[in-house]
Amino acid sequence: MKAIEVTGRIDIEGNLILDKPIKEANYPHQVRIIVLVPEPTETEEDDDSYDTPVEEVKASLKRALEQAKSGQTRPISELWGRIDAE
């Protein structure tokens, strides 16, 4: 079996589209395809607009801990009511 490396992309319908035609092969015959998909880099993983910034999370946790220590708590049923309202 001979290996030929080419690049391409997969469109929204799942079709493989090669950047260049393969001219080295004798057609027609069946081939095996291995698709290598690049994994996101650390920068891409960290760049999520839905994530709350770490400093904001830390500040919120600190406030929550202080409130719990001082007895400023609410019944869980009240908290669920607020979540459903959002």
C-alpha positions as CSV (number, residue, x, y, z in Angstrom):
1,M,0.0,0.0,0.0
2,K,1.3,3.4,-0.9
3,A,0.8,6.5,1.2
4,I,0.1,9.9,-0.3
5,E,-0.2,13.0,2.0
6,V,-2.5,15.8,1.0
7,T,-4.2,18.6,2.8
8,G,-7.8,19.5,2.7
9,R,-10.9,20.4,4.7
10,I,-14.2,18.9,5.7
11,D,-17.2,21.1,4.6
12,I,-20.4,21.5,6.7
13,E,-22.0,18.5,5.0
14,G,-19.1,16.2,5.9
15,N,-17.5,16.0,2.5
16,L,-13.7,15.8,2.2
17,I,-12.4,18.5,-0.1
18,L,-8.7,18.2,-1.1
19,D,-6.6,21.4,-1.6
20,K,-5.0,19.8,-4.7
21,P,-5.9,16.8,-6.8
22,I,-4.0,13.6,-6.3
23,K,-2.1,13.0,-9.6
24,E,0.1,10.2,-8.4
25,A,-2.6,7.5,-8.1
26,N,-3.8,5.2,-10.8
27,Y,-7.6,5.6,-10.9
28,P,-10.2,4.1,-10.3
29,H,-9.7,2.1,-7.1
30,Q,-10.8,2.2,-3.6
31,V,-8.6,4.0,-1.0
32,R,-8.4,4.3,2.7
33,I,-8.6,7.7,4.3
34,I,-7.2,8.8,7.6
35,V,-8.3,12.2,8.7
36,L,-6.0,14.0,11.2
37,V,-7.8,16.9,12.9
38,P,-5.6,19.4,14.7
39,E,-6.4,19.8,18.4
40,P,-6.9,23.3,19.8
41,T,-3.9,25.0,21.2
42,E,-3.7,26.2,24.8
43,T,-4.5,29.7,23.5
44,E,-7.6,28.6,21.7
45,E,-8.7,26.6,24.7
46,D,-8.3,29.6,27.0
47,D,-10.1,31.9,24.5
48,D,-13.7,31.0,25.4
49,S,-16.0,34.1,25.5
50,Y,-18.4,32.2,27.7
51,D,-15.8,31.6,30.5
52,T,-15.9,33.9,33.5
53,P,-12.5,35.5,34.2
54,V,-10.6,33.7,36.9
55,E,-10.2,36.9,39.0
56,E,-14.0,37.3,39.0
57,V,-14.6,33.7,40.1
58,K,-12.0,34.1,42.9
59,A,-13.7,37.3,44.1
60,S,-17.1,35.7,44.0
61,L,-15.9,32.7,46.0
62,K,-14.3,34.9,48.6
63,R,-17.5,36.9,49.0
64,A,-19.5,33.7,49.3
65,L,-17.1,32.3,52.0
66,E,-17.3,35.5,54.0
67,Q,-21.1,35.5,53.8
68,A,-21.3,31.9,54.9
69,K,-18.9,32.6,57.9
70,S,-21.1,35.5,59.0
71,G,-24.3,33.5,58.7
72,Q,-25.7,35.3,55.7
73,T,-27.2,32.2,54.0
74,R,-30.5,31.5,52.2
75,P,-32.6,28.4,52.0
76,I,-31.9,26.3,49.0
77,S,-35.5,26.5,47.8
78,E,-35.0,30.3,47.5
79,L,-31.9,29.8,45.4
80,W,-33.6,27.4,43.0
81,G,-36.4,30.0,42.6
82,R,-33.8,32.6,41.5
83,I,-32.2,30.2,39.1
84,D,-35.5,29.3,37.4
85,A,-36.3,33.0,37.0
86,E,-33.2,33.6,35.0
